[in-house]
């Protein structure tokens, strides 16, 4: 998701959140909100994964090692 699209998605999510608190949402607006939230969360996770994959740990000898993947229990 590019920066312009991200700003548009966040803006629309915020508009729908405000409307939900004041007037309530129609079924179509609820579906739109859910789809936008899903799109935003997927883009956030993709960006985070990319960042984590590029992190390197430097040991005492100066060797670089990638982060190890952890599994959740």
N, C-alpha and C positions, 0 to 999 in steps of 0.2 A: 504494500500500500504506500503510495507516495505521500509526501507531506501535505499537499493540497487536499487529497482525498481524505486523509486522516483528520484534518481540521474540519472538513465538511461533515464527516461521520460523527465526530465528537460534538459538534455544534447541534446537529439534528438529534442526537441522543439526549443532549441537555434540554433542547426544546420540548421533546416528548416527555422527559422526566418532569419538567415544570408543569406541563399541561396535565400530566397524570395526577399531580398533587392538587391542582386547582379545579379542573373540570372533569377529569377522567378521560380515558382513551377509548376510541372505538376498537373493534376487533381488528380492523385493518392497521390502525396505528400501533396496536400492541404487537401484531405480527412484524411490522416494520421495525419497531424498537428492538424486538428479539433478534431479528436478522442483522441489524446494525451492530448490536452488542456482540454477537457471534463473530462477525467480520472483524471488529476491532480487537477482540481477544485473540483471535487466530493470528492477526498481524503482530500483535504485541508479543505473543509467544515465539513467533518466527524470528522476530528481531532479537529477542532475548537469547534464543538458541544460537543465533549467529554470533552474538557478542561473546557468549560463553565458549563457543568453539574456537574463538581467536585468542583467548586468554592463555598465557603461558606462565608457568611457575619457574622461577630461576633458583636453582639450588646453590649451595655454598661454592661449588666449583665453577659456577657460571653456566651450567647446562640448562637448557630450556626444556620443560616437559609440559605437555597439554594437560588440562584438568582431566581427572578421571571421572567417568560417568558414575553416578550413584543411583542405586535402585531404592525405591521407596518400599518400606515394609508394610 
